[in-house]
């Protein structure tokens, strides 16, 4: 990491025994770029000193806070906070800032919001490095006046966890250390925060949490939220036949089709690496049935017969378009002993799509004239009606899962 020459004040954080960087933010000048500050605007400030800069959009504020490394952040703060991809980009920008020779490069360590659920006006705090295991933590002894006793939610970045205090100088009532996007400050500190502290914390991936659930190291509970939506996964071929005669033929085609499900984390649900065969996948299925009153399936296998009519000299095939259901919610992962510093972890905004059990979907058939190559391959030795293996297509809710939002993300609960 490059050396820094920014002016900072070094103190020992109360009750922590670690060094921390601190500056009374209310003593800093405030500038607005560009134009006058508007209601619901978004601000950024470096904890080592400098002006509070406010912008009309969250995108502009993040572009400034990352020195232009993230220029196209979502305009909507809630959308940004719910996106693991955005969080990763902020973390990547932080790593790049540490590697730059520019002494004024900044790293976003957290964003505070005036409203719950990551909404309303925001204040993004930057430092000269990410939070590191052997490095000093960061703190602000007094948040800006507009945010004093007004913060309702927050998010941490770049390997940092945050702790909120009711009084200036990290004094008074406080929250426990928390990681990731917190929809409320919690611990009785909603709209009561006057100072904030950050330090390093290791956070698990969703796959690690799911593996612990499947090994019974932790317990997993899923809570579905919102309504079920239905769609079709895309038509795909399940049977094919070639009519090599000079008259129309009808062929009874027996076919089998398997369709699997997907989730917005793109991870297998279970240590066995087979969706739905583990405790994690089973918990999702149980919650779905309890909440909505009907079955969930991660995979279905259907066998049926279809009368396929193929005109003379043509090839015909049977298509199936599987009916899919999509639902989402939140996993709560609970440990008997602290792991990664907490008893409870959440996998929030998890969304899954699976085939509707005992639903045939839409089945139809089509035909077209055979090509010369097809006639040469299939119409040999006076063959009449020739069946063939259907052309392989990916049958895992392809059309649906492409539109699934990649919003599932991990955050900490009580210590």
C-alpha positions as CSV (number, residue, x, y, z in Angstrom):
1,X,0.0,0.0,0.0
2,X,1.3,3.5,-0.8
3,X,2.1,6.0,1.9
4,X,-0.3,8.8,2.7
5,X,0.3,12.3,3.7
6,X,-3.3,13.4,4.6
7,X,-3.5,15.2,8.0
8,X,-5.3,13.0,10.6
9,X,-5.7,13.0,14.3
10,X,-4.7,9.8,16.1
11,X,-6.5,8.7,19.3
12,X,-7.2,5.6,21.2
13,X,-10.9,4.7,20.6
14,X,-12.7,4.4,23.9
15,X,-13.1,0.9,25.2
16,X,-11.5,-0.7,22.1
17,X,-7.8,-0.6,22.6
18,X,-7.2,0.1,18.9
19,X,-6.0,3.2,17.2
20,X,-8.5,5.2,15.3
21,X,-8.6,8.2,12.9
22,X,-11.0,10.9,14.0
23,X,-12.2,14.3,12.9
24,X,-15.2,16.3,14.1
25,X,-17.1,16.5,10.8
26,X,-19.4,19.3,11.9
27,X,-16.3,21.6,11.9
28,X,-15.8,21.0,8.2
29,X,-16.9,23.4,5.5
30,X,-19.7,22.2,3.2
31,X,-19.7,22.5,-0.6
32,X,-22.3,21.5,-3.1
33,X,-21.4,20.2,-6.5
34,X,-23.0,20.9,-8.9
35,X,-25.6,23.6,-8.1
36,X,-27.5,24.2,-4.8
37,X,-28.2,21.3,-2.5
38,X,-31.6,19.9,-3.0
39,X,-33.9,17.9,-0.7
40,X,-32.9,14.2,-0.8
41,X,-29.5,15.0,-2.2
42,X,-26.5,12.8,-1.5
43,X,-23.2,13.8,0.2
44,X,-19.7,12.4,0.8
45,X,-16.9,13.4,3.2
46,X,-13.5,12.0,4.0
47,X,-13.0,11.2,7.7
48,X,-9.4,12.7,7.7
49,X,-10.6,16.2,6.8
50,X,-12.1,18.2,4.0
51,X,-15.4,19.6,3.0
52,X,-18.7,17.8,2.9
53,X,-19.7,17.6,-0.7
54,X,-23.3,17.2,-1.7
55,X,-24.7,16.2,-5.1
56,X,-28.2,15.9,-6.6
57,X,-27.9,12.2,-7.2
58,X,-26.5,9.2,-5.5
59,X,-24.6,8.3,-8.7
60,X,-22.8,11.6,-8.7
61,X,-21.9,11.3,-5.0
62,X,-20.5,7.8,-5.5
63,X,-18.5,8.9,-8.5
64,X,-16.9,11.6,-6.4
65,X,-16.4,9.4,-3.4
66,X,-14.5,6.8,-5.6
67,X,-12.5,9.3,-7.6
68,X,-14.5,8.4,-10.7
69,X,-13.9,4.6,-10.4
70,X,-17.6,3.9,-10.1
71,X,-19.3,6.4,-12.5
72,X,-22.6,4.6,-13.1
73,X,-24.0,3.7,-9.7
74,X,-27.8,3.2,-9.6
75,X,-29.6,6.4,-9.3
76,X,-31.9,4.9,-6.7
77,X,-30.1,4.3,-3.4
78,X,-32.3,1.4,-2.4
79,X,-31.5,-0.4,-5.7
80,X,-27.8,0.3,-5.1
81,X,-27.8,-1.0,-1.5
82,X,-29.6,-4.2,-2.5
83,X,-27.1,-5.0,-5.3
84,X,-24.2,-7.4,-4.5
85,X,-22.7,-6.3,-7.8
86,X,-22.6,-2.7,-6.7
87,X,-21.1,-3.6,-3.4
88,X,-18.4,-5.6,-5.2
89,X,-17.6,-2.6,-7.5
90,X,-17.2,-0.4,-4.5
91,X,-14.8,-2.9,-2.9
92,X,-12.9,-3.3,-6.2
93,X,-12.6,0.5,-6.4
94,X,-11.3,0.6,-2.8
95,X,-8.6,-1.9,-3.7
96,X,-7.6,0.1,-6.8
97,X,-7.5,3.3,-4.7
98,X,-5.0,1.7,-2.3
99,X,-2.8,0.8,-5.2
100,X,-2.7,4.2,-6.8
101,X,0.1,6.7,-6.3
102,X,-2.3,9.6,-6.0
103,X,-2.3,10.6,-2.3
104,X,-5.8,11.9,-2.5
105,X,-7.4,8.7,-3.6
106,X,-10.3,7.7,-1.3
107,X,-12.0,4.4,-0.2
108,X,-15.7,4.3,0.6
109,X,-16.1,2.6,4.0
110,X,-19.8,3.2,4.6
111,X,-23.0,5.0,3.6
112,X,-25.5,6.3,6.1
113,X,-29.2,7.0,5.2
114,X,-31.7,9.4,6.8
115,X,-34.6,7.0,6.1
116,X,-35.0,3.3,6.9
117,X,-34.5,0.6,4.2
118,X,-31.6,2.5,2.6
119,X,-33.7,5.4,1.4
120,X,-33.7,9.2,1.7
121,X,-30.6,11.5,1.8
122,X,-27.3,9.7,2.1
123,X,-23.8,10.5,3.5
124,X,-20.9,8.3,2.2
125,X,-17.8,8.3,4.4
126,X,-14.4,7.7,2.8
127,X,-10.9,6.9,4.2
128,X,-7.5,6.4,2.8
129,X,-7.6,2.6,3.0
130,X,-9.9,-0.4,3.4
131,X,-10.4,-1.8,6.9
132,X,-7.6,-4.3,7.5
133,X,-6.9,-6.9,10.2
134,X,-3.8,-5.2,11.4
135,X,-4.7,-1.6,10.7
136,X,-6.3,1.1,12.8
137,X,-10.0,1.5,12.7
138,X,-11.8,4.7,11.7
139,X,-14.3,6.9,13.4
140,X,-16.1,10.2,13.3
141,X,-16.6,11.9,16.7
142,X,-19.6,13.9,15.5
143,X,-21.7,13.3,12.4
144,X,-22.8,16.3,10.3
145,X,-25.6,18.3,11.9
146,X,-28.3,17.1,9.5
147,X,-27.5,13.5,10.3
148,X,-27.2,13.9,14.0
149,X,-29.9,11.9,15.7
150,X,-31.4,11.2,12.3
151,X,-29.7,8.2,10.8
152,X,-32.1,5.3,10.2
153,X,-30.2,2.8,8.1
154,X,-26.7,2.2,6.7
155,X,-24.3,0.0,4.7
156,X,-20.7,-0.9,5.1
157,X,-18.1,-1.5,2.4
158,X,-14.4,-2.6,1.9
159,X,-14.2,-5.1,4.7
160,X,-15.5,-2.8,7.3
161,X,-18.0,-3.3,10.1
162,X,-19.7,-0.4,11.8
163,X,-20.8,0.5,15.3
164,X,-23.1,3.5,16.1
165,X,-23.1,5.6,19.3
166,X,-25.7,7.8,20.8
167,X,-23.3,10.5,22.0
168,X,-20.3,12.3,20.4
169,X,-16.9,10.7,20.8
170,X,-18.1,7.1,20.7
171,X,-19.9,7.4,24.0
172,X,-23.3,6.5,25.4
173,X,-25.5,3.7,24.2
174,X,-24.2,1.8,21.1
175,X,-25.1,-0.9,18.7
176,X,-23.2,-4.1,18.3
177,X,-20.8,-4.4,15.4
178,X,-22.7,-5.0,12.1
179,X,-21.6,-5.8,8.6
180,X,-23.3,-5.1,5.2
181,X,-26.6,-3.4,4.5
182,X,-28.7,-2.8,7.6
183,X,-32.3,-1.7,6.9
184,X,-32.4,-0.1,10.4
185,X,-29.7,1.0,12.8
186,X,-31.2,-1.2,15.5
187,X,-30.3,-1.7,19.2
188,X,-32.5,1.3,20.1
189,X,-30.2,3.7,18.1
190,X,-32.6,4.5,15.2
191,X,-32.5,8.3,14.9
192,X,-30.1,8.6,17.8
193,X,-26.7,8.3,16.3
194,X,-24.1,11.0,16.9
195,X,-20.8,9.2,16.3
196,X,-19.7,6.1,14.3
197,X,-16.8,3.7,14.4
198,X,-15.5,1.3,11.7
199,X,-13.0,-1.6,11.9
200,X,-12.1,-4.8,10.0
201,X,-14.5,-7.7,9.9
202,X,-14.4,-10.9,7.9
203,X,-17.8,-11.8,6.4
204,X,-18.9,-15.2,5.1
205,X,-20.3,-15.9,1.6
206,X,-23.8,-17.2,1.2
207,X,-22.4,-20.5,0.0
208,X,-20.4,-20.9,3.3
209,X,-23.5,-20.2,5.3
210,X,-25.6,-22.7,3.3
211,X,-22.9,-25.4,3.8
212,X,-22.9,-24.9,7.5
213,X,-26.7,-25.3,7.5
214,X,-26.4,-28.5,5.5
215,X,-23.8,-29.9,7.9
216,X,-26.0,-28.9,10.9
217,X,-23.3,-26.6,12.2
218,X,-26.0,-23.8,12.0
219,X,-29.8,-23.8,11.6
220,X,-31.4,-22.2,8.6
221,X,-34.9,-20.7,8.4
222,X,-36.4,-19.1,5.3
223,X,-39.2,-16.5,5.3
224,X,-41.0,-15.9,2.1
225,X,-42.0,-12.3,1.4
226,X,-44.2,-10.9,-1.4
227,X,-46.3,-12.7,-3.9
228,X,-45.5,-15.7,-6.2
229,X,-45.1,-14.8,-9.9
230,X,-45.6,-17.2,-12.8
231,X,-43.9,-17.3,-16.2
232,X,-42.7,-19.8,-18.8
233,X,-39.2,-21.0,-19.1
234,X,-39.0,-21.0,-22.9
235,X,-40.1,-23.6,-25.5
236,X,-37.7,-26.5,-26.0
237,X,-37.8,-29.6,-28.1
238,X,-38.7,-33.0,-26.5
239,X,-39.3,-35.3,-29.5
240,X,-38.5,-35.4,-33.3
241,X,-39.5,-37.5,-36.3
242,X,-38.8,-37.4,-40.1
243,X,-41.4,-38.4,-42.7
244,X,-39.6,-40.0,-45.6
245,X,-42.9,-41.0,-47.4
246,X,-45.0,-39.3,-49.9
247,X,-48.1,-39.0,-47.6
248,X,-48.8,-37.4,-44.3
249,X,-48.0,-39.5,-41.3
250,X,-49.1,-39.4,-37.7
251,X,-46.7,-40.8,-35.1
252,X,-47.4,-41.3,-31.4
253,X,-44.3,-39.8,-29.7
254,X,-43.4,-40.8,-26.1
255,X,-41.1,-38.3,-24.5
256,X,-39.6,-37.4,-21.1
257,X,-38.6,-33.9,-20.1
258,X,-36.7,-32.6,-17.0
259,X,-36.7,-29.0,-16.0
260,X,-34.6,-27.6,-13.1
261,X,-34.7,-24.4,-11.0
262,X,-32.3,-21.6,-10.4
263,X,-31.7,-18.9,-7.7
264,X,-30.4,-15.4,-7.7
265,X,-27.2,-16.3,-6.0
266,X,-26.3,-18.8,-8.7
267,X,-25.1,-21.2,-6.0
268,X,-26.1,-24.8,-5.4
269,X,-28.4,-25.2,-2.3
270,X,-26.6,-27.8,-0.4
271,X,-23.3,-29.6,0.5
272,X,-24.4,-32.4,-1.9
273,X,-24.4,-29.9,-4.8
274,X,-27.8,-31.0,-5.9
275,X,-30.5,-28.4,-5.6
276,X,-33.3,-29.3,-3.2
277,X,-31.7,-32.4,-1.7
278,X,-30.2,-30.6,1.3
279,X,-31.6,-28.9,4.4
280,X,-31.1,-25.5,2.9
281,X,-33.2,-26.3,-0.2
282,X,-35.7,-28.2,1.8
283,X,-36.2,-25.3,4.2
284,X,-37.0,-23.0,1.2
285,X,-39.6,-25.6,-0.1
286,X,-41.2,-26.0,3.4
287,X,-41.5,-22.2,3.8
288,X,-43.0,-21.9,0.3
289,X,-45.7,-24.5,1.0
290,X,-46.5,-23.0,4.4
291,X,-46.7,-19.4,3.0
292,X,-48.6,-20.0,-0.2
293,X,-50.4,-23.3,0.3
294,X,-49.0,-25.2,-2.6
295,X,-45.9,-27.2,-3.5
296,X,-42.4,-26.0,-4.5
297,X,-40.1,-28.1,-6.7
298,X,-36.5,-27.5,-7.6
299,X,-36.8,-30.0,-10.5
300,X,-39.6,-31.9,-12.3
301,X,-39.5,-34.8,-14.6
302,X,-42.5,-35.3,-17.0
303,X,-43.3,-38.3,-19.3
304,X,-46.1,-38.0,-21.8
305,X,-47.3,-39.0,-25.3
306,X,-48.1,-36.6,-28.2
307,X,-49.6,-37.5,-31.6
308,X,-47.2,-35.8,-34.0
309,X,-48.5,-35.1,-37.5
310,X,-45.8,-34.7,-40.1
311,X,-46.5,-33.8,-43.8
312,X,-44.8,-35.8,-46.5
313,X,-41.1,-35.1,-46.8
314,X,-41.0,-32.9,-43.7
315,X,-39.5,-33.1,-40.2
316,X,-41.7,-32.5,-37.2
317,X,-40.9,-32.0,-33.5
318,X,-42.7,-31.6,-30.2
319,X,-42.1,-28.5,-28.1
320,X,-42.7,-28.1,-24.4
321,X,-42.8,-24.7,-22.6
322,X,-42.6,-25.3,-18.8
323,X,-44.6,-23.2,-16.4
324,X,-42.3,-21.7,-13.7
325,X,-43.0,-20.0,-10.4
326,X,-40.7,-17.4,-8.8
327,X,-40.7,-16.3,-5.1
328,X,-38.2,-14.7,-2.8
329,X,-37.5,-13.8,0.8
330,X,-34.7,-14.1,3.4
331,X,-32.7,-16.8,5.1
332,X,-31.8,-16.5,8.8
333,X,-28.7,-18.6,9.7
334,X,-28.2,-19.1,13.5
335,X,-25.1,-20.4,15.2
336,X,-24.8,-21.8,18.8
337,X,-21.5,-20.0,19.1
338,X,-20.3,-16.9,17.4
339,X,-18.9,-17.4,13.9
340,X,-17.4,-14.6,11.9
341,X,-18.1,-12.6,15.1
342,X,-21.9,-13.1,15.1
343,X,-24.5,-15.6,16.3
344,X,-26.9,-14.7,13.4
345,X,-26.3,-14.0,9.7
346,X,-28.9,-13.2,7.0
347,X,-29.1,-13.9,3.3
348,X,-31.5,-11.2,2.2
349,X,-33.4,-10.7,-1.1
350,X,-32.9,-14.3,-2.1
351,X,-35.0,-15.2,-5.2
352,X,-35.6,-18.6,-6.7
353,X,-37.4,-19.9,-9.8
354,X,-38.6,-23.5,-10.2
355,X,-41.0,-25.6,-12.3
356,X,-44.6,-25.7,-11.1
357,X,-45.2,-29.3,-9.8
358,X,-47.8,-31.4,-11.7
359,X,-48.1,-28.7,-14.4
360,X,-47.6,-29.9,-18.0
361,X,-47.1,-26.4,-19.3
362,X,-47.7,-25.7,-23.0
363,X,-47.0,-28.6,-25.5
364,X,-47.3,-28.1,-29.2
365,X,-45.7,-29.4,-32.4
366,X,-44.4,-27.9,-35.6
367,X,-43.0,-29.2,-38.9
368,X,-41.0,-27.9,-41.9
369,X,-39.6,-29.4,-45.1
370,X,-36.5,-31.5,-44.7
371,X,-33.2,-30.2,-46.1
372,X,-31.3,-32.3,-48.6
373,X,-28.8,-33.2,-45.9
374,X,-31.6,-34.4,-43.6
375,X,-33.1,-36.6,-46.3
376,X,-29.7,-38.1,-47.1
377,X,-29.1,-38.8,-43.4
378,X,-32.5,-40.1,-42.3
379,X,-34.3,-41.5,-45.4
380,X,-32.1,-44.4,-46.2
381,X,-33.1,-47.9,-47.4
382,X,-36.7,-47.1,-47.9
383,X,-37.3,-45.8,-44.4
384,X,-40.8,-44.4,-43.8
385,X,-41.1,-42.6,-40.4
386,X,-37.8,-42.1,-38.6
387,X,-37.7,-40.9,-35.0
388,X,-34.6,-39.1,-33.7
389,X,-33.1,-37.8,-30.5
390,X,-34.4,-34.2,-30.0
391,X,-31.9,-31.4,-30.4
392,X,-30.5,-30.6,-26.9
393,X,-31.3,-27.3,-25.3
394,X,-30.7,-26.1,-21.8
395,X,-33.9,-26.6,-19.9
396,X,-33.2,-24.9,-16.6
397,X,-35.7,-21.9,-16.6
398,X,-33.3,-20.1,-19.0
399,X,-35.7,-17.4,-20.1
400,X,-36.8,-16.7,-16.6
401,X,-33.5,-16.8,-14.7
402,X,-31.9,-14.3,-17.0
403,X,-34.3,-11.7,-15.6
404,X,-33.8,-12.7,-12.0
405,X,-32.3,-9.8,-10.0
406,X,-28.9,-10.6,-8.5
407,X,-29.9,-9.1,-5.2
408,X,-29.2,-11.7,-2.6
409,X,-26.6,-10.5,-0.1
410,X,-25.1,-11.4,3.2
411,X,-25.3,-9.2,6.3
412,X,-24.7,-9.8,10.0
413,X,-27.2,-10.0,12.9
414,X,-26.7,-9.9,16.7
415,X,-23.3,-10.6,18.2
